[in-house]
């Protein structure tokens, strides 16, 4: 295997390490993010309950104002009853009184209903706040461990990036451009091994001529089907014995 190909094999391995960091970060943060989401959900519920309470308070206030109006109306009807001269007028006043009293009953029922809703929402808010308070210690503990693990990972990431910079500084610029061009679409399968005379990027069988060039390893050879860079993996003692 020529030096350029060796460097490309090393480079794709380094890039695989670099690309593995993001999912590892997500994995490290997973428990913390779940707990923070739980806390956020509870906070959203509290906020929604407070909005509901404000809404019911407005409705309750509206009914209370209506009660005042109805009370004034009943008082006015009572005063008018003393001046009634006919039975028809009396029945009309009585009907108005009955309607007003029904409206008063309904308004009182609504006020009572809104008060119960407020009591329930307030009670639930208190429960949510207790849940959040009990979560704080656990979140703090998970946060500490997460920060520690992320710091360790960041050191590893810095080391890998340094490894890549050192490797690329020793490589031919044209080879790097060629590699990056393929990597744009092939990602971490830019450089792949040939096994059983098949490209392990597209899994297509390569022809004998291409395979012979891969075996020689004297130049950079690409797959005739997909264009990935091919190399032959060093055989282990067991594999050599089997072949």
C-alpha positions as CSV (number, residue, x, y, z in Angstrom):
1,X,0.0,0.0,0.0
2,X,1.5,3.3,-1.1
3,X,2.0,6.2,1.4
4,X,-0.9,8.3,0.0
5,X,-3.3,5.4,0.4
6,X,-2.2,4.8,3.9
7,X,-2.8,8.4,4.7
8,X,-6.2,8.3,3.2
9,X,-7.1,5.2,5.3
10,X,-5.9,7.0,8.4
11,X,-7.8,10.2,7.5
12,X,-11.1,8.5,7.0
13,X,-10.7,6.7,10.4
14,X,-10.0,10.1,12.0
15,X,-13.0,11.6,10.3
16,X,-15.1,8.7,11.6
17,X,-14.0,9.6,15.1
18,X,-14.8,13.2,14.6
19,X,-18.3,12.4,13.3
20,X,-18.9,10.1,16.2
21,X,-18.6,13.0,18.7
22,X,-22.0,14.6,18.0
23,X,-24.1,11.4,18.8
24,X,-21.9,10.8,21.8
25,X,-22.6,14.3,23.0
26,X,-26.3,13.6,22.6
27,X,-26.0,10.4,24.4
28,X,-24.2,12.0,27.3
29,X,-26.9,14.8,27.5
30,X,-29.8,12.4,27.1
31,X,-30.7,11.9,30.7
32,X,-30.2,15.6,31.5
33,X,-32.3,16.6,28.5
34,X,-35.1,14.3,29.5
35,X,-35.2,15.7,33.0
36,X,-35.1,19.3,31.8
37,X,-37.9,18.5,29.4
38,X,-39.9,17.1,32.2
39,X,-39.3,20.2,34.2
40,X,-40.2,22.4,31.2
41,X,-43.4,20.5,30.7
42,X,-44.4,21.1,34.4
43,X,-43.5,24.8,34.1
44,X,-45.7,25.0,31.0
45,X,-48.6,23.3,32.8
46,X,-48.2,25.8,35.6
47,X,-48.2,28.7,33.2
48,X,-51.3,27.3,31.4
49,X,-53.1,26.8,34.8
50,X,-52.3,30.4,35.8
51,X,-53.8,31.6,32.5
52,X,-56.9,29.5,33.1
53,X,-57.3,30.9,36.6
54,X,-57.0,34.5,35.2
55,X,-59.7,33.5,32.6
56,X,-62.1,32.1,35.3
57,X,-61.4,35.1,37.5
58,X,-62.6,37.4,34.7
59,X,-65.7,35.2,34.1
60,X,-66.4,35.2,37.8
61,X,-66.0,38.9,38.0
62,X,-68.4,39.3,35.1
63,X,-71.0,37.2,36.8
64,X,-70.6,39.2,40.1
65,X,-71.2,42.4,38.2
66,X,-74.2,40.8,36.6
67,X,-75.5,39.9,40.1
68,X,-75.2,43.5,41.1
69,X,-77.3,44.5,38.0
70,X,-79.9,41.8,38.7
71,X,-80.1,42.8,42.4
72,X,-80.7,46.4,41.3
73,X,-83.3,45.2,38.8
74,X,-85.1,43.2,41.5
75,X,-85.1,46.3,43.8
76,X,-86.5,48.4,40.9
77,X,-89.2,45.8,40.2
78,X,-90.1,45.7,43.9
79,X,-90.6,49.5,43.9
80,X,-92.6,49.3,40.7
81,X,-95.0,46.7,42.2
82,X,-96.4,49.3,44.5
83,X,-97.6,51.4,41.6
84,X,-99.1,48.5,39.6
85,X,-102.8,49.2,38.7
86,X,-103.8,46.1,36.6
87,X,-103.4,42.4,36.9
88,X,-101.7,42.3,33.5
89,X,-99.0,44.7,34.8
90,X,-98.6,42.6,38.0
91,X,-98.1,39.4,36.0
92,X,-95.6,41.1,33.7
93,X,-93.6,42.3,36.8
94,X,-93.8,38.9,38.4
95,X,-92.5,37.3,35.2
96,X,-89.6,39.7,35.1
97,X,-88.8,39.0,38.8
98,X,-88.8,35.2,38.1
99,X,-86.5,35.6,35.1
100,X,-84.2,37.9,37.2
101,X,-84.2,35.4,40.1
102,X,-83.3,32.5,37.7
103,X,-80.5,34.6,36.3
104,X,-79.3,35.2,39.8
105,X,-79.3,31.5,40.6
106,X,-77.5,30.8,37.4
107,X,-74.9,33.5,38.0
108,X,-74.3,32.2,41.6
109,X,-73.9,28.6,40.2
110,X,-71.4,29.9,37.7
111,X,-69.4,31.7,40.3
112,X,-69.4,28.6,42.5
113,X,-68.3,26.5,39.5
114,X,-65.5,29.0,38.6
115,X,-64.3,29.0,42.3
116,X,-64.1,25.2,42.2
117,X,-62.1,25.3,39.0
118,X,-59.7,27.9,40.5
119,X,-59.3,25.7,43.7
120,X,-58.5,22.7,41.5
121,X,-56.1,24.6,39.3
122,X,-54.4,26.2,42.3
123,X,-54.0,22.8,44.0
124,X,-52.5,21.3,40.8
125,X,-50.1,24.2,40.5
126,X,-48.9,23.5,44.1
127,X,-48.4,19.8,43.2
128,X,-46.5,20.7,40.0
129,X,-44.3,23.1,42.0
130,X,-43.5,20.4,44.5
131,X,-42.6,18.0,41.7
132,X,-40.2,20.6,40.2
133,X,-38.7,21.3,43.6
134,X,-38.1,17.5,44.1
135,X,-36.5,17.3,40.7
136,X,-34.0,20.1,41.3
137,X,-31.5,18.0,43.3
138,X,-31.6,15.1,40.8
139,X,-31.2,17.6,37.9
140,X,-28.2,19.2,39.6
141,X,-26.6,15.8,40.2
142,X,-27.1,14.8,36.5
143,X,-25.9,18.2,35.4
144,X,-22.6,17.7,37.3
145,X,-22.0,14.3,35.8
146,X,-23.0,15.6,32.3
147,X,-20.6,18.5,32.5
148,X,-17.8,16.2,33.7
149,X,-18.4,13.7,30.9
150,X,-18.7,16.5,28.2
151,X,-15.4,18.0,29.4
152,X,-13.7,14.6,29.1
153,X,-15.2,14.2,25.6
154,X,-14.1,17.7,24.6
155,X,-10.5,16.8,25.5
156,X,-10.7,13.8,23.3
157,X,-12.2,15.8,20.5
158,X,-9.4,18.4,20.7
159,X,-6.9,15.5,20.6
160,X,-8.5,14.0,17.5
161,X,-8.7,17.4,15.7
162,X,-5.0,17.8,16.4
163,X,-4.4,14.4,15.0
164,X,-6.2,15.3,11.9
165,X,-4.4,18.6,11.5
166,X,-1.0,16.9,11.9
167,X,-2.0,14.2,9.4
168,X,-3.3,16.7,6.8
169,X,-0.2,18.8,7.1
170,X,1.9,15.9,5.9
171,X,-0.5,15.0,3.0
172,X,-0.4,16.1,-0.6
173,X,-2.9,18.9,-1.2
174,X,-4.3,17.4,-4.4
175,X,-4.9,14.1,-2.6
176,X,-6.8,16.0,0.1
177,X,-9.0,17.8,-2.5
178,X,-9.7,14.5,-4.2
179,X,-10.7,12.9,-0.8
180,X,-12.9,15.8,0.2
181,X,-14.7,15.8,-3.2
182,X,-15.7,12.2,-2.7
183,X,-16.5,12.7,1.0
184,X,-19.1,15.4,0.2
185,X,-21.4,12.6,-0.9
186,X,-19.9,9.4,0.5
187,X,-19.2,10.7,4.1
188,X,-17.3,8.2,6.2
189,X,-17.4,5.6,3.4
190,X,-15.1,7.6,1.2
191,X,-12.3,5.0,1.7
192,X,-13.5,1.5,2.0
193,X,-12.0,-2.0,2.0
194,X,-12.3,-4.6,-0.7
195,X,-13.5,-8.0,0.6
196,X,-14.2,-11.1,-1.5
197,X,-13.5,-8.9,-4.6
198,X,-16.4,-6.5,-3.6
199,X,-16.4,-2.8,-2.8
200,X,-17.6,-2.5,0.8
201,X,-19.1,0.9,0.0
202,X,-21.6,-0.1,-2.7
203,X,-21.2,-3.9,-2.2
204,X,-20.7,-4.4,-6.0
205,X,-18.2,-6.9,-7.3
206,X,-15.2,-5.2,-9.0
207,X,-13.6,-6.5,-12.1
208,X,-10.3,-8.4,-12.1
209,X,-8.2,-5.5,-13.4
210,X,-9.4,-3.2,-10.7
211,X,-9.0,-5.9,-8.1
212,X,-5.4,-6.5,-9.2
213,X,-4.6,-2.8,-8.8
214,X,-6.1,-2.8,-5.3
215,X,-4.0,-5.8,-4.4
216,X,-0.9,-4.2,-5.6
217,X,-1.7,-1.0,-3.7
218,X,0.8,1.0,-5.7
219,X,-1.7,3.7,-6.6
220,X,-5.0,5.1,-5.5
221,X,-7.8,3.0,-7.0
222,X,-11.5,3.9,-7.1
223,X,-14.5,1.7,-7.4
224,X,-15.7,1.6,-11.0
225,X,-19.3,1.5,-9.8
226,X,-19.5,4.1,-7.0
227,X,-16.2,6.0,-7.2
228,X,-15.1,5.4,-3.6
229,X,-11.4,4.9,-2.8
230,X,-10.5,1.2,-2.4
231,X,-7.9,-0.5,-0.3
232,X,-7.1,-4.0,0.7
233,X,-7.1,-4.7,4.5
234,X,-4.1,-6.5,5.9
235,X,-4.9,-10.1,6.5
236,X,-4.7,-11.7,9.9
237,X,-2.8,-14.9,10.5
238,X,-6.1,-16.9,10.6
239,X,-7.3,-15.3,7.3
240,X,-4.0,-16.0,5.6
241,X,-4.2,-19.7,6.8
242,X,-7.8,-20.0,5.5
243,X,-6.9,-18.6,2.1
